Amino acid sequence: MHDDPATIRRILTELGDTWAIVGLSSNRQRAAYGVAQVLQRYGKRIVPVHPKAETVHGETGYPSLDAIPFGVDVVDTFVNSDLAGAVADEAVTIGARAVWFQLGVIDDDAYARTRAAGLAMVMNRCPAIEIPLLG
């Protein structure tokens, strides 16, 4: 199940507080910008990952996941579905503990590969919607 409530809860509460947000830039009109703010409000450290490597919400950005010089717990993915599988594969390579595909980001093959590699994964959901529901 791609949106298992137990997996959602586990990612948000147990698997770590450092979230690499792939597709996060300083563009306030993009969904990633607001989602990152919500995650910060709930105590998560956000790491912007975008080709421009911009600083967003006070956090230094990086051009790619493998350029981040410290460990990442969750990779939150704001890219088109056709690019998401490569992000999930890179998340496995860098040793992330979980992958989160945002609303509208769907790749069943990437989901299967990521789960087979031992990572928790949620697809087609938004942590900014889910985290306030945990109470």
N, C-alpha and C positions, 0 to 999 in steps of 0.2 A: 504494500500500500504506500503510495507516494506521499501521503499526508497523514500518516499515522499519528494520532494525538500523543501517544507516549513518546514517540521520537521527537516531535515538536517540543514537548516539555523538556526532554532530556537535553536537546541541543541548547535550549534557552537557559536551562538552570544548572546543568552538570558538566557540559563539555568544554567549558572555558569562556573567558571573557575577552579574548582578542579576536576581533572580527575583521578580516580583510574584505573590503567591499569593492568588488570588481565592477568598474564602470562609474565610480564615484568621482565627480569633478566639482568645481565650484559653481556650476550652473544650478542656481536655486530653483529653476523650473523643472528639473529632473526629479523623478521619484526617489532616486538614491540619496539625494541631498536631505530630504525630509526623513527618510528611514534611518539614515545615519544619526540624525539628531535624536530620534526616539531611542535608538540603541544606546547612545551616550547617556541619555537621561536615566536609563535603567542600569547604568554602571558598566556598560561594555566599552572597551577600547576599540575605536574604529581605526582602520588603516586604509586610506584611499588608494585604490589601484586603478590607474588610468594612464594612457600613453603620455599625457601632459605632466604627470607626477606632481599635481598641485597640492598645496597644503589646504585642507578642508576641515572646518570645525576645530582648528588648532592642531591638527595631526598632519605630520609629514606624509606626502604621497609618494608612491613608487610606480614605476612604469609597468611592472609585471609582478606576479606573485614571487617568482624566484629572485627578485631584486630586494625583497624584504629581508633585512639582516637579523631578524629574530623570529621566533616561532609564532605561528598563527593557529588558532583553535578552529575557527569556522570561516569558510569562504562563502560569502554571500554574493550571488551572481546576478548582475543587472546587464546582461548582454543578450543579444538575439539568440533564440534557441539553436540556430545553426552554428553558433560559436561557443555555446555553453559546454559542449562535451569536452572541448580542449581545455577549458577552465577547470572542469572537474578532474580531468586527468592530471593537470598541473597541481591541483590541490592534493591529490594522492602523492605525487612526487615530492612535494615540500613537507609532507608529514602532517597535514591538517587532520583534525579529528572529525570534522563534519563539513558537508557542503549543503548550501541552501540555494535553490533556484527560485527566484522571485516569481510573482504572479505573471503568468503568460510565458514563462521560460520552461519549456518541456523538451526533454530528450530521454526517452525510455532506455536507449542503449547506454547512455552515460550514467543513468541511475543504476542500472544493473552492474556496470563496471565498478562504479564507486562503492556500492554495497558489497560487491565481491571482494574489493580491496580492504574491507573492514571498516569503512567510514559510515557514520550515520548520514542520512540524506533525506531532505524534504524537497519536494518539487511543486511549483505552481502555488506557492503560499507566500505570505509576507510577514516577517518577524515583527514589524511595527504594529501589525494588527493582532498578532498572536500574543506578544509579551504582556500587554495590559490585561489580558484575560486570565493570566496565571494567578493574579491576586496575590 
